[in-house]
């Protein structure tokens, strides 16, 4: 994708329509790689997402890029932060200690007494229609 940044205080803003509705979302810590499409051998610049608004992503690049940027279009690529994946892996690491291996990897089934009793009449779906029970001809 190509984009034009908007200088704002110490940030460069990236405007994205319907940002809050997009999936996958852009989150704090994600990286944005900006490259000049007219210079294929040019330098890529890596920016970091500092804030996410309803329509704008607040980015900080190196000071060299901030000083050099003059409203040109750049090709951008969003790189998700690894912190989300690190959290997932940490939870998987902690799960056996917290829950116990028997919960995660049961070796046998423990049967329990029935806690709720249903009759066939209880299992008929009540969805507002004028239905009668097949066994009693009573309206449900």
Buried (B, 14 or more C-beta within 10 A) or exposed (E): EEBEBEEEEEBBBBEBEEBEEEEEEBEEEBBBBBBBEEEEEEEEBBBBBEEBEEEBBBBBBEEEBBEEBEEEBBBBEBEBBEEEEEEEEEEEEEEEEEEEEEEEEEEEEEEEEEEEEEEEEEEBEEEEEEEEEEEEEEEE
